[in-house]
């Protein structure tokens, strides 16, 4: 089983990159992890003229291939203005362009971290809406880390053992459900 794991943000010191690292560690030994940095699949803002004249950009093709090769998705995304980052929406839009929809039938676990009190809950809801439209089966339980500016230690680990346990439980559920759907 392969899980494509990525943060929906570009910033190197992002709380969501830290959360992703915690989740990837929880998945180790349970699944093969394809850890993706969105900077490795650069693409311009979606433009139908570019698509019509040049086809999909190389980054979009690579991203689409990695989604297609995965059995499940783990996405950690911040909340920008009560929604998802434009970068994340852009890569999803490019990857969903024909031919084929690599998202259809995938299982996804969504997580979010934010310095605010809601832990990116509204952003995760917005991401759920976008991915559901593409045929992704979203696990009902998500992980939100509120006050993320205080949640991680210097090593990038979550300070609260209950938060770590939530991440571990959610990751185990991703593996369980993905295995059921795959088999």
C-alpha positions, 0 to 999 in steps of 0.5 A, a space after each residue: 500500500 502506498 500513501 502519497 503524503 504532502 503539505 498543502 503549503 510551500 513555506 519550509 517552516 510551516 506548522 503543517 510540514 511539522 504535522 506532516 512529519 509527525 503523521 509520516 512517522 506514525 505511518 512508517 512500517 504500516 505503508 509505503 510513503 511517497 513524501 511529496 514537496 509541492 516545490 518539486 512539482 512546480 506549475 503556473 496558476 491554472 490557465 485554460 489557454 496554457 492547457 489548450 496550447 501546451 498541455 499540462 505543465 511537467 509539474 502537473 503531469 508528475 503530480 498527477 502520476 504520483 496521485 495515480 500511483 498512490 492508494 491513499 492520500 495524506 494531506 496537511 493543509 493550513 487555513 488561509 482566509 477560512 479556506 485552502 491555500 491558493 497553491 494547494 487549490 491550483 495543484 489540485 485543479 491542474 491534476 484534475 484536468 483530463 485525461 483521467 481523474 487520478 483522485 477518483 476512488 482514493 482514500 484521504 486523511 485530512 489534517 490541519 494546523 493553525 496558530 488560531 483556536 480552530 486548528 485549520 478546521 474551516 480550511 479542512 472543510 473547504 478541502 473536503 468539499 474540493 476533494 469530494 467533488 473529485 471522487 475522493 473518499 474522505 475519512 470522517 475523522 480529521 486532525 486539527 492542531 490549534 495554537 500550532 505556534 505552541 504545539 511543537 517542540 524544537 525537534 518538531 514533535 507535538 508536545 501534547 501526547 493526546 495530539 500525538 495519539 490522535 495523529 497515530 489513530 487517524 493514520 492507523 484508520 487511513 491504513 485500515 480503510 485504504 487496505 479495505 478499499 484496495 482489497 
